[in-house]
Amino acid sequence: MLTGGVGTGFWVWDEWNNLNVEHIIIAIFMVGIVGLLLEQALIMIAKRFSHEYKA
């Protein structure tokens, strides 16, 4: 995540080394938003393929 030279992890590490706290906070929010979107997508997929029977 840090040694690849690209991506969010490297960006956060690079900004940490440059003491750019604003960009680190933006990255934290970005990771959180992506996590929430992925969770919602997985919930929708799970509901779509659920095997619950309604009486």
C-alpha positions in Angstrom: 0.0 0.0 0.0 2.8 2.4 0.7 5.7 1.2 -1.5 3.8 1.1 -4.8 4.3 4.7 -5.6 0.6 5.2 -6.6 -2.7 5.1 -4.9 -4.4 6.4 -1.8 -2.0 4.8 0.7 1.1 6.2 -0.9 -0.6 9.6 -1.2 -1.4 9.7 2.5 2.2 8.6 3.3 3.6 11.2 1.0 1.4 14.0 2.5 2.4 12.8 6.0 6.0 13.2 5.1 5.3 16.7 3.7 3.3 17.6 6.8 0.2 18.4 4.7 -2.5 17.7 7.2 -5.4 19.0 5.1 -4.7 16.4 2.4 -4.5 13.6 5.0 -7.9 14.6 6.3 -9.3 14.6 2.8 -7.9 11.1 2.2 -9.5 9.9 5.4 -12.9 11.2 4.3 -12.4 9.8 0.9 -11.6 6.3 2.2 -14.6 6.5 4.5 -17.0 7.5 1.7 -15.8 4.8 -0.6 -16.2 2.3 2.3 -19.8 3.4 2.9 -20.6 3.2 -0.9 -19.2 -0.3 -1.1 -21.1 -1.4 2.0 -24.4 -0.1 0.5 -23.6 -1.8 -2.8 -23.0 -5.1 -1.0 -26.2 -4.8 1.0 -28.2 -4.2 -2.2 -26.6 -7.3 -3.8 -27.3 -9.4 -0.7 -30.9 -8.3 -0.7 -31.2 -9.1 -4.4 -29.9 -12.7 -4.0 -31.5 -13.4 -0.6 -33.4 -16.7 -0.3 -35.9 -15.5 2.3 -39.4 -16.8 1.7 -42.3 -14.5 2.4 -45.5 -16.1 3.6 
